[in-house]
Amino acid sequence: MMATLIDQLMSELNQFIAQDSVDDQEKQWAMRQTTDPQLQAVLKQLSTTDIKMIAVLGQVGASRAKALPAPTGLSQATISRGLTKLARLGLAVKYRDLTNNKEVLVRLTPTGQQVAQLHTQLDAAIAQQAQAIADDYSDAELARFVTLMKRIREIRI
């Protein structure tokens, strides 16, 4: 019986991860929130990693590129590639620190800020639905589930 439940849990997790694609439901939701064809075209080109960087920049404002790995959980190399892509798409501007020419700073453009705002709205909508689901469980049950998910995430083979 336990193996069956583990199989079901892993199947659900794999399906959850598979939802995160180039044309996932979240991106479709964001595209439905705007009638701007340019913004829709940009949204189509964004990966989850790109959106994660935009969301962090939307929260912290202008930032040093080297400070972004910690809040995003992404490597410096991934950040560097992502910021280049965001700049190419017109969502972020990279520039040099006037006091230290080696330091790269980045900030969102107005279009990038629109994407960050859409992400904030999406997070709120998902959180509301998740809370409605979580209301069926006790705090202790949810805490155990969080622990289970963390332990599964930490599996190393």
C-alpha positions in Angstrom: 0.0 0.0 0.0 2.8 2.5 0.9 4.6 1.9 -2.4 1.4 2.7 -4.3 1.0 6.0 -2.4 4.6 6.9 -3.1 4.1 6.1 -6.8 1.0 8.3 -6.8 2.8 11.1 -5.0 5.8 10.9 -7.4 3.4 10.8 -10.4 1.6 14.0 -9.1 4.9 15.7 -8.6 6.1 14.8 -12.1 2.9 16.1 -13.6 3.3 19.3 -11.5 6.8 19.8 -12.9 5.7 19.0 -16.4 3.2 21.9 -16.3 6.1 24.2 -16.3 6.6 24.5 -20.0 7.0 27.1 -22.7 3.3 27.4 -23.1 2.1 26.5 -19.6 -1.2 27.6 -18.0 0.5 30.4 -16.1 1.8 32.0 -19.3 -1.5 31.6 -21.0 -3.2 33.3 -18.0 -0.7 36.2 -18.2 -1.3 36.6 -21.9 -5.1 36.8 -21.4 -4.5 39.7 -19.0 -3.3 42.0 -21.7 -4.5 43.1 -25.1 -1.1 44.5 -26.0 0.3 42.4 -28.9 3.9 43.4 -28.2 3.6 42.3 -24.5 2.0 39.0 -25.6 4.8 38.4 -28.0 7.4 39.0 -25.3 5.5 36.7 -22.8 5.6 33.9 -25.3 9.4 34.0 -25.3 9.9 33.9 -21.5 11.0 30.8 -19.6 10.2 30.2 -16.0 13.8 31.2 -15.1 13.3 34.5 -17.0 10.0 35.2 -15.1 11.7 34.3 -11.8 14.4 37.0 -12.5 11.8 39.5 -13.5 9.7 38.8 -10.4 12.8 39.4 -8.1 13.8 42.6 -10.0 10.2 43.7 -9.7 10.4 43.3 -5.9 13.9 44.7 -5.3 14.1 47.3 -8.0 17.5 48.2 -9.6 20.1 45.7 -8.4 23.6 44.5 -8.9 23.6 41.5 -11.2 25.9 39.6 -8.8 23.3 40.0 -6.0 20.6 38.1 -7.9 21.7 34.5 -7.4 20.7 34.5 -3.7 17.1 35.6 -4.0 16.4 33.7 -7.2 18.2 30.4 -6.4 19.9 30.6 -9.8 23.6 30.4 -10.6 25.6 33.5 -11.6 26.0 32.0 -15.1 22.2 31.5 -15.5 21.6 35.0 -14.2 24.1 36.5 -16.7 22.5 34.6 -19.7 19.0 35.5 -18.5 19.8 39.2 -18.1 21.2 39.3 -21.6 18.0 37.7 -22.9 15.8 40.1 -20.9 17.8 43.1 -22.2 17.5 41.8 -25.8 13.7 41.5 -25.3 13.5 45.0 -23.9 12.4 43.9 -20.4 15.6 45.0 -18.5 18.4 47.4 -18.9 22.0 46.5 -18.0 24.4 49.3 -17.2 27.7 49.9 -15.4 28.1 51.3 -11.9 29.6 54.8 -12.2 31.8 54.2 -9.1 32.9 50.7 -10.2 32.9 50.1 -14.0 33.3 46.4 -13.5 29.9 46.2 -11.6 26.9 45.4 -13.8 23.6 46.9 -12.6 20.2 45.9 -13.9 16.7 47.4 -13.7 13.4 46.6 -15.4 12.1 48.6 -18.2 8.4 49.7 -18.1 7.5 46.6 -20.1 9.5 44.5 -17.7 7.6 46.1 -14.8 4.4 45.1 -16.5 5.5 41.5 -16.6 6.5 41.7 -13.0 3.0 43.1 -12.1 1.3 40.3 -14.1 3.4 37.8 -12.1 2.4 39.4 -8.8 -1.3 39.2 -9.8 -0.8 35.5 -10.9 0.8 34.6 -7.6 -2.1 36.2 -5.7 -4.6 34.3 -7.7 -2.8 31.0 -7.2 -2.3 31.7 -3.5 -6.0 32.3 -3.1 -6.9 29.0 -4.8 -4.2 27.1 -2.9 -5.5 28.5 0.4 -9.0 27.2 -0.4 -7.5 23.8 -0.9 -5.3 24.0 2.2 -8.3 24.9 4.3 -9.3 21.2 4.1 -6.1 20.3 6.1 -4.9 21.0 9.6 -1.8 23.0 10.2 0.0 19.9 11.4 -1.0 18.0 8.2 0.3 20.8 6.1 3.6 21.0 8.1 4.1 17.3 7.6 3.5 17.6 3.9 6.0 20.4 3.6 8.5 18.3 5.5 7.8 15.4 3.1 8.3 17.6 0.0 11.5 19.0 1.4 12.9 15.6 2.1 12.0 14.4 -1.4 13.6 17.4 -2.9 16.8 16.7 -1.0 17.1 13.1 -2.3 20.5 12.6 -3.8 21.4 9.6 -5.9 
